[in-house]
Amino acid sequence: MVDITHKITTLREAAAIAVVRTSSEETIKRLRENTVPKGNVFEMAKAAGLLGVKKTPELLPDCHPLPIEYTGIDYEINGLEIQISVTVKTIYKTGVEVEAMHGASIVALTIYDMLKPIDKQVEIGTIKLQQKKGGKSSFKVNSEGLTATVVVCSDTISAGKGEDKAGKTIATKLEDLGITSEILIIPDEAQQIESALQHAKSDLVIFTGGTGVGPRDVTPETIGPLLDIRLKGVEEQMRNYGQQRMPYAMLSRSIAGIKDGKLVLALPGSTKGAKECIDAIFPHVLHV
């Protein structure tokens, strides 16, 4: 299965349809009157569909097991056709499109099986996804033309005694979103941190480093008072995301806010910590 550990949890919803075609009005009549020999077709097919949705990852190898928090199955008869609608919801990291389509397929097969003793010409037609919500397509943001300054706060790297990895990782992540960036390396000095923020001409200013609890970690204390607006929800999301993956993330003092119309972020100096913070809030934070 593909790796989804970097994704965030959101409400996911998918709706799928399937069509069963009968060959006579007599079949539809007996279906409506519940006189099919094998029993109540709609109720049996609904039960089968619920099981089909739940068992999707057991039958399709690349599907992730996930909590199914709602399944709705509805029917509509149009002439000689029975249209099946299946809606599935979950709050998770990946979507439920396949679960909805699998459920619709199982409902259709069950109807076929129950009707075949009275109608040898029953057939299954269209099975398709109607809509999905909750993934990237539901929260699109336009990052075209945005620029960023990535400020690496490190005494070691600024002195040429270490290699910048976190700043480059952030820049690469931004590039994937279509945001061009430049990297500025400075020591952990409050005056230089303030200067970097005041003189940045970009739309985003992202600091990495100095958010720990060491005596030289002064980035939050320096940037915090300069912000026009503090985005505490963004800060909470970064820490929550990090703590789900690494217990030491609770010690991070990452901050987020707005300064003179610029989005300002202060992220950990570790490469992994910086990467996880970007994964936690982008591209959704660009909604500002």
N, C-alpha and C positions, 0 to 999 in steps of 0.2 A: 504494500500500500504506500501511497505517496505520503511524505512528511507534512503534517498539518499542525505541528506543535508551535509554529511561529504565528499562526492565525489567532485572531481574537474571537471571542464568543459573541454572537449576535442572534437575534430572532430570525430564524430561517423558515420560509414557507414555500411550498411548491404545489401546483395543481396540475393534474393530468387527466386525460379522457381516454376512453376506449369505446368502441362501437360494436355491438352485436347485431347482426342482421338476421331476421327470421324470414321464412318464405311464405307465410300465410297469416291472414287476419285471425284464423282460428287459434294459432299459436299465441298471438298477443292476447286474445280473449281469455284463454285458459290461464295465461300468466297473470292477467289482471284479477281473475276470479279465484286464483290460488287453487287450481284443480290439476296442476302438474303432478304426475305420479310420484316423483321423487321428493315432493314436499314444497315448502315455501321458497321459491327461487330467490327472491330478493333478500330475504333474511339469511339464507344459507350462503349466498354469494357475498353478502356483507361481512359475515363472520370469517369467511375464507380470505377476503381482502384485508381484513385487520391482521390476520396471521401473516399474510404475504408481506405486508409493510414491515412488520416486526422482524421477519426472517430474511429480509433482503441481504444483509451482510453474510448470512450463512450460505447463500446460494451464488452470490456474485463476489468473486474473490477480492476485488479491489475496493469494495465498499467498506467504509469504516463502521463499526458498531457505534450507534449513537442513541441517545434517549429520545424516543418518540413521545411527544407530549400532547399531540392531538392528531387524530385521523378522522376525517369526515367522508362518508361515501353516500352519494346521491344518484338517483336514477331519473331519466326522462324518456318517455316513449314518444317517438315521432314516426307515425305511420307504422312500418314494419321494423323499425330500428329501435334499439334500446341504447341510449347514451349513458355511459357510466362516468361520473365525475368523482375523483379522489383528491382530497386536499390533506396535506401532511404539514405539521409544524413541529419545530424543535428550537431550543436555544442551545446552539452549539457552534463549533468552529467550521463545519462544512455543511453543504446544502442537502436537501432531501428530495431532489428531482428524481433520482433513480427509485427511491422508496415509493414515491407517488405513482410512477409509471409501472413499477412492479406490482403494486397493489391493484391498479386498474387492470393489469394483465390477468392477475389471478381471479378477480371478480368476473372478467369476461370469460375465462376458461371454465369457471364454475357454472355460469349461466349456460354456456355451451353444453357442458356435461349434463346438466339437468333437463335441458330442452331436447336433446338429441333423440330420446325415445319417442317424442311426438312430432319431431320435425327433423328430417334427415338432411335438410338443406341449410341448417343454421351455419353461419360463418362469422368469424371475427374480422372486423375491418380495422379502421384507424386506431392506433395507440400512439399518443403523442403528449408531449409536455405543453401545457397551455401557458403557464407563467411560473416564475420563481421570484422570490424576494429575499433580501437580507444579506446577500453577498456584495462583492465589489460593484456590481452593476446597479445596486440600489443606493449606493452612497458615492456617486461620482462627484469629483471635484475637479475644477479646471486649474491645473498648475502651469499652463502654458505661459511662458515669458517670465516666470518667477526666478529670482536669483537668491543666493544664500552666501553668507560668510560663515565658515566653520572655524571657530577659534579654539585652538588646542592650548589648554592651560597646563604647563608642565615645566618645572625647573629643569628636570633632566633633559627633556627633548629640546628645550630652547637653548640649553648649553651645548647641544651637539653630542650628548652622551647616551642618547637613546633614539629609537626610531618611532615616528608617529604611525600608529596603526588605526587608532580609533577615529582620528580625523578623516583618514582616507576611506575608512569603512562608511562613515556618515556621508561623505561626498559621493561615493558609489551608489548608496541607497537613494540619495536625492537625484542622481543622474537617471536612475531607473524610473523616476517619477517625472522626468523632463525638467528638472530644476538644475540650472547651472550654478556652480559654487566655486569659491576660492578658499584656500586654507591659510590661516594666519596662526603662527606659533608664538606664544608669549610665555613668560614665567608666571608663577603663581603670585602675582603682585596685584593688589587691589587697584592701584592707580592705572596699571596697564589694562586690567580687565575693564575698568570703567571707560578708559579711552577707546578701547576696541569697540565697545557698545555705542558710544557717542558718535564715533566717526564712521560706523558701518553704513554703507549706502544701499545695501541689499534689502530684500523683502523679509528675509529670515536671518536671524543671527543665532547660531547654535554653538554654545560653548561645550567643550568636553574636558572634564578634569576638574578637580577641586571641589567635588561635591561630597567627599567623605567626611571623616571626623578627625583628621590629622591637624596639627597646628598650622600647616600651610594651606589647608583647604578653606579658602576664603571666597570662592566664587558665589555661593548663595547669599552670603552677607553683603557682598559688594553689589550684586545685580538686583536683589530684592527691593531695596529702597528706591531704585531708579525706575522701576516699572510703573506705568500708568494704570495698568489693570493686571491683577494676578489671576491666572487661570488654574485654580486649585483642582478642578476636575481633571485637567490634563495631568497634573502632578500625581493625583491619586491613581489614574489609569497606568501611568508608567511604573509606579511602585507596586501596584497590584499585579500587573503583568509580570514584573520581575520576580516577585515573591512566589509566584506559581512555578517558577523555574529554578530559583536559587534563594535559599533562606537569608543570605546576607544582604539581599536587596532591600530589606527593611532598614538598613543603615544608610541607604542613599538619601541625599538631600536634594534631589533633582527639582528644579523649579521651572515654571512656565509663565509667560505673561506677554503683555503688549507694551511696547515703548515707541512713541512717535510713529505709530502705524506699522511698526515692524513686529513680527512674531519672534519672541525671544525664548530660547530654551537653554537650560543648563543641564547637561547630561553627565553620567559617570565618565571617568577617564579610562576605564577598562574597555577593551575592544568589544567584548561580549556584552557588557552592560550598556554601552552606547548603542550597539546594534539592536538589543532588545527594546530599548526605549523608542527607537525609530519604528520598529515593528509594531510596538504597542499603540502608537498614536497617528502614524501616517498610513494613508493619505488623509484620514478623516479630520485631523487637526487643521488642515488647509481650508476647512469650511469658514474659518475666521476671515 
